[in-house]
Amino acid sequence: MDSKCLNCGVTSDQVVLMSCQYKGESLFVCVKCLPVLIQGPH
Ligand SMILES: [Zn+2]
């Protein structure tokens, strides 16, 4: 299974990825991008 961060595209070989759901789809986001998604772009 090839899971990549939806924001920056890194794989779970490089960083910790978190599984999440959005609009019924399973997505992955890395720990670096998670705060960005929570806070939104500045
Ligand atoms: Zn990322």
mmCIF file of the protein (N, C-alpha, C, O) and its ligand, coordinates in Angstrom:
data_MODEL
# 
_entry.id   MODEL 
# 
loop_
_entity.id 
_entity.type 
_entity.pdbx_number_of_molecules 
1 polymer     1 
2 non-polymer 1 
# 
_entity_poly.entity_id                      1 
_entity_poly.type                           'polypeptide(L)' 
_entity_poly.nstd_linkage                   no 
_entity_poly.nstd_monomer                   no 
_entity_poly.pdbx_seq_one_letter_code       MDSKCLNCGVTSDQVVLMSCQYKGESLFVCVKCLPVLIQGPH 
_entity_poly.pdbx_seq_one_letter_code_can   MDSKCLNCGVTSDQVVLMSCQYKGESLFVCVKCLPVLIQGPH 
_entity_poly.pdbx_strand_id                 A 
# 
loop_
_entity_poly_seq.entity_id 
_entity_poly_seq.num 
_entity_poly_seq.mon_id 
_entity_poly_seq.hetero 
1 1  MET n 
1 2  ASP n 
1 3  SER n 
1 4  LYS n 
1 5  CYS n 
1 6  LEU n 
1 7  ASN n 
1 8  CYS n 
1 9  GLY n 
1 10 VAL n 
1 11 THR n 
1 12 SER n 
1 13 ASP n 
1 14 GLN n 
1 15 VAL n 
1 16 VAL n 
1 17 LEU n 
1 18 MET n 
1 19 SER n 
1 20 CYS n 
1 21 GLN n 
1 22 TYR n 
1 23 LYS n 
1 24 GLY n 
1 25 GLU n 
1 26 SER n 
1 27 LEU n 
1 28 PHE n 
1 29 VAL n 
1 30 CYS n 
1 31 VAL n 
1 32 LYS n 
1 33 CYS n 
1 34 LEU n 
1 35 PRO n 
1 36 VAL n 
1 37 LEU n 
1 38 ILE n 
1 39 GLN n 
1 40 GLY n 
1 41 PRO n 
1 42 HIS n 
# 
loop_
_struct_asym.id 
_struct_asym.entity_id 
A 1 
B 2 
# 
loop_
_chem_comp.id 
_chem_comp.type 
_chem_comp.mon_nstd_flag 
ASN 'L-peptide linking' y 
ASP 'L-peptide linking' y 
CYS 'L-peptide linking' y 
GLN 'L-peptide linking' y 
GLU 'L-peptide linking' y 
GLY 'peptide linking'   y 
HIS 'L-peptide linking' y 
ILE 'L-peptide linking' y 
LEU 'L-peptide linking' y 
LYS 'L-peptide linking' y 
MET 'L-peptide linking' y 
PHE 'L-peptide linking' y 
PRO 'L-peptide linking' y 
SER 'L-peptide linking' y 
THR 'L-peptide linking' y 
TYR 'L-peptide linking' y 
VAL 'L-peptide linking' y 
ZN  non-polymer         . 
# 
_pdbx_entity_nonpoly.entity_id   2 
_pdbx_entity_nonpoly.name        ? 
_pdbx_entity_nonpoly.comp_id     ZN 
# 
_pdbx_nonpoly_scheme.asym_id         B 
_pdbx_nonpoly_scheme.entity_id       2 
_pdbx_nonpoly_scheme.mon_id          ZN 
_pdbx_nonpoly_scheme.ndb_seq_num     1 
_pdbx_nonpoly_scheme.pdb_seq_num     101 
_pdbx_nonpoly_scheme.auth_seq_num    101 
_pdbx_nonpoly_scheme.pdb_mon_id      ZN 
_pdbx_nonpoly_scheme.auth_mon_id     ZN 
_pdbx_nonpoly_scheme.pdb_strand_id   A 
_pdbx_nonpoly_scheme.pdb_ins_code    . 
# 
loop_
_atom_site.group_PDB 
_atom_site.id 
_atom_site.type_symbol 
_atom_site.label_atom_id 
_atom_site.label_alt_id 
_atom_site.label_comp_id 
_atom_site.label_asym_id 
_atom_site.label_entity_id 
_atom_site.label_seq_id 
_atom_site.pdbx_PDB_ins_code 
_atom_site.Cartn_x 
_atom_site.Cartn_y 
_atom_site.Cartn_z 
_atom_site.occupancy 
_atom_site.B_iso_or_equiv 
_atom_site.pdbx_formal_charge 
_atom_site.auth_seq_id 
_atom_site.auth_comp_id 
_atom_site.auth_asym_id 
_atom_site.auth_atom_id 
_atom_site.pdbx_PDB_model_num 
ATOM   1   N  N  . MET A 1 1  ? 0.847   -1.209 0.000  1.00 0.00 ? 1   MET A N  1 
ATOM   2   C  CA . MET A 1 1  ? 0.000   0.000  0.000  1.00 0.00 ? 1   MET A CA 1 
ATOM   3   C  C  . MET A 1 1  ? 0.872   1.244  0.000  1.00 0.00 ? 1   MET A C  1 
ATOM   4   O  O  . MET A 1 1  ? 1.765   1.388  0.835  1.00 0.00 ? 1   MET A O  1 
ATOM   5   N  N  . ASP A 1 2  ? 0.614   2.121  -0.920 1.00 0.00 ? 2   ASP A N  1 
ATOM   6   C  CA . ASP A 1 2  ? 1.440   3.312  -1.094 1.00 0.00 ? 2   ASP A CA 1 
ATOM   7   C  C  . ASP A 1 2  ? 0.702   4.517  -0.533 1.00 0.00 ? 2   ASP A C  1 
ATOM   8   O  O  . ASP A 1 2  ? -0.074  5.165  -1.235 1.00 0.00 ? 2   ASP A O  1 
ATOM   9   N  N  . SER A 1 3  ? 0.950   4.811  0.735  1.00 0.00 ? 3   SER A N  1 
ATOM   10  C  CA . SER A 1 3  ? 0.266   5.946  1.340  1.00 0.00 ? 3   SER A CA 1 
ATOM   11  C  C  . SER A 1 3  ? 1.193   7.152  1.391  1.00 0.00 ? 3   SER A C  1 
ATOM   12  O  O  . SER A 1 3  ? 2.356   7.054  1.783  1.00 0.00 ? 3   SER A O  1 
ATOM   13  N  N  . LYS A 1 4  ? 0.652   8.270  0.991  1.00 0.00 ? 4   LYS A N  1 
ATOM   14  C  CA . LYS A 1 4  ? 1.432   9.507  0.946  1.00 0.00 ? 4   LYS A CA 1 
ATOM   15  C  C  . LYS A 1 4  ? 0.641   10.626 1.610  1.00 0.00 ? 4   LYS A C  1 
ATOM   16  O  O  . LYS A 1 4  ? -0.590  10.616 1.630  1.00 0.00 ? 4   LYS A O  1 
ATOM   17  N  N  . CYS A 1 5  ? 1.377   11.590 2.153  1.00 0.00 ? 5   CYS A N  1 
ATOM   18  C  CA . CYS A 1 5  ? 0.741   12.773 2.722  1.00 0.00 ? 5   CYS A CA 1 
ATOM   19  C  C  . CYS A 1 5  ? -0.008  13.536 1.637  1.00 0.00 ? 5   CYS A C  1 
ATOM   20  O  O  . CYS A 1 5  ? 0.526   13.790 0.558  1.00 0.00 ? 5   CYS A O  1 
ATOM   21  N  N  . LEU A 1 6  ? -1.252  13.898 1.940  1.00 0.00 ? 6   LEU A N  1 
ATOM   22  C  CA . LEU A 1 6  ? -2.063  14.580 0.938  1.00 0.00 ? 6   LEU A CA 1 
ATOM   23  C  C  . LEU A 1 6  ? -1.545  15.991 0.666  1.00 0.00 ? 6   LEU A C  1 
ATOM   24  O  O  . LEU A 1 6  ? -1.837  16.565 -0.383 1.00 0.00 ? 6   LEU A O  1 
ATOM   25  N  N  . ASN A 1 7  ? -0.794  16.542 1.585  1.00 0.00 ? 7   ASN A N  1 
ATOM   26  C  CA . ASN A 1 7  ? -0.325  17.928 1.446  1.00 0.00 ? 7   ASN A CA 1 
ATOM   27  C  C  . ASN A 1 7  ? 1.056   18.021 0.802  1.00 0.00 ? 7   ASN A C  1 
ATOM   28  O  O  . ASN A 1 7  ? 1.248   18.778 -0.149 1.00 0.00 ? 7   ASN A O  1 
ATOM   29  N  N  . CYS A 1 8  ? 2.020   17.253 1.319  1.00 0.00 ? 8   CYS A N  1 
ATOM   30  C  CA . CYS A 1 8  ? 3.391   17.395 0.832  1.00 0.00 ? 8   CYS A CA 1 
ATOM   31  C  C  . CYS A 1 8  ? 3.893   16.158 0.094  1.00 0.00 ? 8   CYS A C  1 
ATOM   32  O  O  . CYS A 1 8  ? 4.943   16.210 -0.546 1.00 0.00 ? 8   CYS A O  1 
ATOM   33  N  N  . GLY A 1 9  ? 3.166   15.052 0.172  1.00 0.00 ? 9   GLY A N  1 
ATOM   34  C  CA . GLY A 1 9  ? 3.500   13.898 -0.638 1.00 0.00 ? 9   GLY A CA 1 
ATOM   35  C  C  . GLY A 1 9  ? 4.563   12.970 -0.078 1.00 0.00 ? 9   GLY A C  1 
ATOM   36  O  O  . GLY A 1 9  ? 4.995   12.050 -0.772 1.00 0.00 ? 9   GLY A O  1 
ATOM   37  N  N  . VAL A 1 10 ? 5.002   13.185 1.168  1.00 0.00 ? 10  VAL A N  1 
ATOM   38  C  CA . VAL A 1 10 ? 5.983   12.275 1.740  1.00 0.00 ? 10  VAL A CA 1 
ATOM   39  C  C  . VAL A 1 10 ? 5.329   10.935 2.057  1.00 0.00 ? 10  VAL A C  1 
ATOM   40  O  O  . VAL A 1 10 ? 4.118   10.852 2.259  1.00 0.00 ? 10  VAL A O  1 
ATOM   41  N  N  . THR A 1 11 ? 6.147   9.893  2.097  1.00 0.00 ? 11  THR A N  1 
ATOM   42  C  CA . THR A 1 11 ? 5.640   8.570  2.396  1.00 0.00 ? 11  THR A CA 1 
ATOM   43  C  C  . THR A 1 11 ? 5.913   8.201  3.857  1.00 0.00 ? 11  THR A C  1 
ATOM   44  O  O  . THR A 1 11 ? 6.655   8.884  4.563  1.00 0.00 ? 11  THR A O  1 
ATOM   45  N  N  . SER A 1 12 ? 5.302   7.119  4.278  1.00 0.00 ? 12  SER A N  1 
ATOM   46  C  CA . SER A 1 12 ? 5.473   6.679  5.667  1.00 0.00 ? 12  SER A CA 1 
ATOM   47  C  C  . SER A 1 12 ? 6.880   6.130  5.928  1.00 0.00 ? 12  SER A C  1 
ATOM   48  O  O  . SER A 1 12 ? 7.226   5.824  7.069  1.00 0.00 ? 12  SER A O  1 
ATOM   49  N  N  . ASP A 1 13 ? 7.683   6.008  4.876  1.00 0.00 ? 13  ASP A N  1 
ATOM   50  C  CA . ASP A 1 13 ? 9.093   5.661  5.079  1.00 0.00 ? 13  ASP A CA 1 
ATOM   51  C  C  . ASP A 1 13 ? 9.881   6.824  5.660  1.00 0.00 ? 13  ASP A C  1 
ATOM   52  O  O  . ASP A 1 13 ? 10.909  6.634  6.311  1.00 0.00 ? 13  ASP A O  1 
ATOM   53  N  N  . GLN A 1 14 ? 9.380   8.038  5.412  1.00 0.00 ? 14  GLN A N  1 
ATOM   54  C  CA . GLN A 1 14 ? 10.121  9.245  5.787  1.00 0.00 ? 14  GLN A CA 1 
ATOM   55  C  C  . GLN A 1 14 ? 9.607   9.897  7.064  1.00 0.00 ? 14  GLN A C  1 
ATOM   56  O  O  . GLN A 1 14 ? 10.393  10.393 7.872  1.00 0.00 ? 14  GLN A O  1 
ATOM   57  N  N  . VAL A 1 15 ? 8.303   9.898  7.246  1.00 0.00 ? 15  VAL A N  1 
ATOM   58  C  CA . VAL A 1 15 ? 7.697   10.540 8.409  1.00 0.00 ? 15  VAL A CA 1 
ATOM   59  C  C  . VAL A 1 15 ? 6.538   9.686  8.918  1.00 0.00 ? 15  VAL A C  1 
ATOM   60  O  O  . VAL A 1 15 ? 6.112   8.740  8.255  1.00 0.00 ? 15  VAL A O  1 
ATOM   61  N  N  . VAL A 1 16 ? 6.041   10.029 10.090 1.00 0.00 ? 16  VAL A N  1 
ATOM   62  C  CA . VAL A 1 16 ? 4.835   9.385  10.608 1.00 0.00 ? 16  VAL A CA 1 
ATOM   63  C  C  . VAL A 1 16 ? 3.626   9.939  9.866  1.00 0.00 ? 16  VAL A C  1 
ATOM   64  O  O  . VAL A 1 16 ? 3.436   11.153 9.792  1.00 0.00 ? 16  VAL A O  1 
ATOM   65  N  N  . LEU A 1 17 ? 2.818   9.052  9.325  1.00 0.00 ? 17  LEU A N  1 
ATOM   66  C  CA . LEU A 1 17 ? 1.591   9.463  8.656  1.00 0.00 ? 17  LEU A CA 1 
ATOM   67  C  C  . LEU A 1 17 ? 0.391   9.123  9.528  1.00 0.00 ? 17  LEU A C  1 
ATOM   68  O  O  . LEU A 1 17 ? 0.340   8.074  10.170 1.00 0.00 ? 17  LEU A O  1 
ATOM   69  N  N  . MET A 1 18 ? -0.562  10.026 9.533  1.00 0.00 ? 18  MET A N  1 
ATOM   70  C  CA . MET A 1 18 ? -1.806  9.803  10.245 1.00 0.00 ? 18  MET A CA 1 
ATOM   71  C  C  . MET A 1 18 ? -2.904  9.510  9.222  1.00 0.00 ? 18  MET A C  1 
ATOM   72  O  O  . MET A 1 18 ? -3.009  10.180 8.195  1.00 0.00 ? 18  MET A O  1 
ATOM   73  N  N  . SER A 1 19 ? -3.709  8.507  9.519  1.00 0.00 ? 19  SER A N  1 
ATOM   74  C  CA . SER A 1 19 ? -4.843  8.207  8.659  1.00 0.00 ? 19  SER A CA 1 
ATOM   75  C  C  . SER A 1 19 ? -6.015  9.098  9.053  1.00 0.00 ? 19  SER A C  1 
ATOM   76  O  O  . SER A 1 19 ? -6.278  9.296  10.239 1.00 0.00 ? 19  SER A O  1 
ATOM   77  N  N  . CYS A 1 20 ? -6.714  9.632  8.066  1.00 0.00 ? 20  CYS A N  1 
ATOM   78  C  CA . CYS A 1 20 ? -7.890  10.439 8.355  1.00 0.00 ? 20  CYS A CA 1 
ATOM   79  C  C  . CYS A 1 20 ? -8.927  10.240 7.257  1.00 0.00 ? 20  CYS A C  1 
ATOM   80  O  O  . CYS A 1 20 ? -8.641  9.657  6.211  1.00 0.00 ? 20  CYS A O  1 
ATOM   81  N  N  . GLN A 1 21 ? -10.132 10.732 7.510  1.00 0.00 ? 21  GLN A N  1 
ATOM   82  C  CA . GLN A 1 21 ? -11.234 10.585 6.578  1.00 0.00 ? 21  GLN A CA 1 
ATOM   83  C  C  . GLN A 1 21 ? -11.723 11.966 6.165  1.00 0.00 ? 21  GLN A C  1 
ATOM   84  O  O  . GLN A 1 21 ? -11.863 12.862 6.998  1.00 0.00 ? 21  GLN A O  1 
ATOM   85  N  N  . TYR A 1 22 ? -11.983 12.128 4.871  1.00 0.00 ? 22  TYR A N  1 
ATOM   86  C  CA . TYR A 1 22 ? -12.533 13.394 4.393  1.00 0.00 ? 22  TYR A CA 1 
ATOM   87  C  C  . TYR A 1 22 ? -13.492 13.104 3.256  1.00 0.00 ? 22  TYR A C  1 
ATOM   88  O  O  . TYR A 1 22 ? -13.119 12.499 2.252  1.00 0.00 ? 22  TYR A O  1 
ATOM   89  N  N  . LYS A 1 23 ? -14.718 13.537 3.421  1.00 0.00 ? 23  LYS A N  1 
ATOM   90  C  CA . LYS A 1 23 ? -15.760 13.310 2.414  1.00 0.00 ? 23  LYS A CA 1 
ATOM   91  C  C  . LYS A 1 23 ? -15.854 11.840 2.007  1.00 0.00 ? 23  LYS A C  1 
ATOM   92  O  O  . LYS A 1 23 ? -16.031 11.518 0.832  1.00 0.00 ? 23  LYS A O  1 
ATOM   93  N  N  . GLY A 1 24 ? -15.734 10.962 2.991  1.00 0.00 ? 24  GLY A N  1 
ATOM   94  C  CA . GLY A 1 24 ? -15.876 9.536  2.729  1.00 0.00 ? 24  GLY A CA 1 
ATOM   95  C  C  . GLY A 1 24 ? -14.643 8.858  2.185  1.00 0.00 ? 24  GLY A C  1 
ATOM   96  O  O  . GLY A 1 24 ? -14.665 7.651  1.942  1.00 0.00 ? 24  GLY A O  1 
ATOM   97  N  N  . GLU A 1 25 ? -13.568 9.598  1.985  1.00 0.00 ? 25  GLU A N  1 
ATOM   98  C  CA . GLU A 1 25 ? -12.339 9.007  1.479  1.00 0.00 ? 25  GLU A CA 1 
ATOM   99  C  C  . GLU A 1 25 ? -11.301 8.888  2.571  1.00 0.00 ? 25  GLU A C  1 
ATOM   100 O  O  . GLU A 1 25 ? -11.225 9.735  3.461  1.00 0.00 ? 25  GLU A O  1 
ATOM   101 N  N  . SER A 1 26 ? -10.502 7.837  2.506  1.00 0.00 ? 26  SER A N  1 
ATOM   102 C  CA . SER A 1 26 ? -9.384  7.680  3.423  1.00 0.00 ? 26  SER A CA 1 
ATOM   103 C  C  . SER A 1 26 ? -8.176  8.430  2.883  1.00 0.00 ? 26  SER A C  1 
ATOM   104 O  O  . SER A 1 26 ? -7.738  8.208  1.754  1.00 0.00 ? 26  SER A O  1 
ATOM   105 N  N  . LEU A 1 27 ? -7.651  9.315  3.706  1.00 0.00 ? 27  LEU A N  1 
ATOM   106 C  CA . LEU A 1 27 ? -6.499  10.112 3.317  1.00 0.00 ? 27  LEU A CA 1 
ATOM   107 C  C  . LEU A 1 27 ? -5.428  9.970  4.380  1.00 0.00 ? 27  LEU A C  1 
ATOM   108 O  O  . LEU A 1 27 ? -5.689  9.500  5.487  1.00 0.00 ? 27  LEU A O  1 
ATOM   109 N  N  . PHE A 1 28 ? -4.223  10.381 4.028  1.00 0.00 ? 28  PHE A N  1 
ATOM   110 C  CA . PHE A 1 28 ? -3.121  10.374 4.985  1.00 0.00 ? 28  PHE A CA 1 
ATOM   111 C  C  . PHE A 1 28 ? -2.500  11.752 5.044  1.00 0.00 ? 28  PHE A C  1 
ATOM   112 O  O  . PHE A 1 28 ? -2.372  12.446 4.035  1.00 0.00 ? 28  PHE A O  1 
ATOM   113 N  N  . VAL A 1 29 ? -2.118  12.125 6.244  1.00 0.00 ? 29  VAL A N  1 
ATOM   114 C  CA . VAL A 1 29 ? -1.405  13.391 6.407  1.00 0.00 ? 29  VAL A CA 1 
ATOM   115 C  C  . VAL A 1 29 ? -0.256  13.164 7.372  1.00 0.00 ? 29  VAL A C  1 
ATOM   116 O  O  . VAL A 1 29 ? -0.403  12.448 8.363  1.00 0.00 ? 29  VAL A O  1 
ATOM   117 N  N  . CYS A 1 30 ? 0.891   13.775 7.084  1.00 0.00 ? 30  CYS A N  1 
ATOM   118 C  CA . CYS A 1 30 ? 2.043   13.598 7.949  1.00 0.00 ? 30  CYS A CA 1 
ATOM   119 C  C  . CYS A 1 30 ? 1.959   14.544 9.151  1.00 0.00 ? 30  CYS A C  1 
ATOM   120 O  O  . CYS A 1 30 ? 1.173   15.491 9.157  1.00 0.00 ? 30  CYS A O  1 
ATOM   121 N  N  . VAL A 1 31 ? 2.768   14.274 10.146 1.00 0.00 ? 31  VAL A N  1 
ATOM   122 C  CA . VAL A 1 31 ? 2.701   15.061 11.380 1.00 0.00 ? 31  VAL A CA 1 
ATOM   123 C  C  . VAL A 1 31 ? 3.134   16.513 11.165 1.00 0.00 ? 31  VAL A C  1 
ATOM   124 O  O  . VAL A 1 31 ? 2.780   17.391 11.952 1.00 0.00 ? 31  VAL A O  1 
ATOM   125 N  N  . LYS A 1 32 ? 3.892   16.761 10.110 1.00 0.00 ? 32  LYS A N  1 
ATOM   126 C  CA . LYS A 1 32 ? 4.293   18.130 9.822  1.00 0.00 ? 32  LYS A CA 1 
ATOM   127 C  C  . LYS A 1 32 ? 3.137   18.937 9.251  1.00 0.00 ? 32  LYS A C  1 
ATOM   128 O  O  . LYS A 1 32 ? 2.996   20.126 9.537  1.00 0.00 ? 32  LYS A O  1 
ATOM   129 N  N  . CYS A 1 33 ? 2.321   18.289 8.449  1.00 0.00 ? 33  CYS A N  1 
ATOM   130 C  CA . CYS A 1 33 ? 1.241   18.997 7.773  1.00 0.00 ? 33  CYS A CA 1 
ATOM   131 C  C  . CYS A 1 33 ? -0.039  19.027 8.594  1.00 0.00 ? 33  CYS A C  1 
ATOM   132 O  O  . CYS A 1 33 ? -0.929  19.833 8.324  1.00 0.00 ? 33  CYS A O  1 
ATOM   133 N  N  . LEU A 1 34 ? -0.139  18.171 9.577  1.00 0.00 ? 34  LEU A N  1 
ATOM   134 C  CA . LEU A 1 34 ? -1.355  18.133 10.384 1.00 0.00 ? 34  LEU A CA 1 
ATOM   135 C  C  . LEU A 1 34 ? -1.690  19.483 11.021 1.00 0.00 ? 34  LEU A C  1 
ATOM   136 O  O  . LEU A 1 34 ? -2.846  19.901 10.949 1.00 0.00 ? 34  LEU A O  1 
ATOM   137 N  N  . PRO A 1 35 ? -0.740  20.181 11.637 1.00 0.00 ? 35  PRO A N  1 
ATOM   138 C  CA . PRO A 1 35 ? -1.065  21.500 12.202 1.00 0.00 ? 35  PRO A CA 1 
ATOM   139 C  C  . PRO A 1 35 ? -1.518  22.500 11.146 1.00 0.00 ? 35  PRO A C  1 
ATOM   140 O  O  . PRO A 1 35 ? -2.359  23.359 11.413 1.00 0.00 ? 35  PRO A O  1 
ATOM   141 N  N  . VAL A 1 36 ? -0.958  22.386 9.951  1.00 0.00 ? 36  VAL A N  1 
ATOM   142 C  CA . VAL A 1 36 ? -1.352  23.283 8.866  1.00 0.00 ? 36  VAL A CA 1 
ATOM   143 C  C  . VAL A 1 36 ? -2.809  23.064 8.505  1.00 0.00 ? 36  VAL A C  1 
ATOM   144 O  O  . VAL A 1 36 ? -3.552  24.021 8.287  1.00 0.00 ? 36  VAL A O  1 
ATOM   145 N  N  . LEU A 1 37 ? -3.216  21.808 8.441  1.00 0.00 ? 37  LEU A N  1 
ATOM   146 C  CA . LEU A 1 37 ? -4.590  21.491 8.101  1.00 0.00 ? 37  LEU A CA 1 
ATOM   147 C  C  . LEU A 1 37 ? -5.549  21.939 9.189  1.00 0.00 ? 37  LEU A C  1 
ATOM   148 O  O  . LEU A 1 37 ? -6.662  22.379 8.901  1.00 0.00 ? 37  LEU A O  1 
ATOM   149 N  N  . ILE A 1 38 ? -5.124  21.828 10.425 1.00 0.00 ? 38  ILE A N  1 
ATOM   150 C  CA . ILE A 1 38 ? -5.984  22.230 11.542 1.00 0.00 ? 38  ILE A CA 1 
ATOM   151 C  C  . ILE A 1 38 ? -6.159  23.738 11.578 1.00 0.00 ? 38  ILE A C  1 
ATOM   152 O  O  . ILE A 1 38 ? -7.264  24.242 11.780 1.00 0.00 ? 38  ILE A O  1 
ATOM   153 N  N  . GLN A 1 39 ? -5.058  24.455 11.381 1.00 0.00 ? 39  GLN A N  1 
ATOM   154 C  CA . GLN A 1 39 ? -5.094  25.912 11.505 1.00 0.00 ? 39  GLN A CA 1 
ATOM   155 C  C  . GLN A 1 39 ? -5.494  26.595 10.205 1.00 0.00 ? 39  GLN A C  1 
ATOM   156 O  O  . GLN A 1 39 ? -5.992  27.721 10.216 1.00 0.00 ? 39  GLN A O  1 
ATOM   157 N  N  . GLY A 1 40 ? -5.276  25.914 9.085  1.00 0.00 ? 40  GLY A N  1 
ATOM   158 C  CA . GLY A 1 40 ? -5.544  26.513 7.788  1.00 0.00 ? 40  GLY A CA 1 
ATOM   159 C  C  . GLY A 1 40 ? -4.349  27.322 7.329  1.00 0.00 ? 40  GLY A C  1 
ATOM   160 O  O  . GLY A 1 40 ? -3.479  27.665 8.130  1.00 0.00 ? 40  GLY A O  1 
ATOM   161 N  N  . PRO A 1 41 ? -4.305  27.629 6.042  1.00 0.00 ? 41  PRO A N  1 
ATOM   162 C  CA . PRO A 1 41 ? -3.184  28.412 5.513  1.00 0.00 ? 41  PRO A CA 1 
ATOM   163 C  C  . PRO A 1 41 ? -3.213  29.840 6.028  1.00 0.00 ? 41  PRO A C  1 
ATOM   164 O  O  . PRO A 1 41 ? -4.279  30.420 6.237  1.00 0.00 ? 41  PRO A O  1 
ATOM   165 N  N  . HIS A 1 42 ? -2.047  30.388 6.226  1.00 0.00 ? 42  HIS A N  1 
ATOM   166 C  CA . HIS A 1 42 ? -1.966  31.756 6.741  1.00 0.00 ? 42  HIS A CA 1 
ATOM   167 C  C  . HIS A 1 42 ? -1.685  32.737 5.598  1.00 0.00 ? 42  HIS A C  1 
ATOM   168 O  O  . HIS A 1 42 ? -1.582  33.942 5.829  1.00 0.00 ? 42  HIS A O  1 
HETATM 169 ZN ZN . ZN  B 2 .  ? 2.920   16.377 4.804  1.00 0.00 2 101 ZN  A ZN 1 
# 
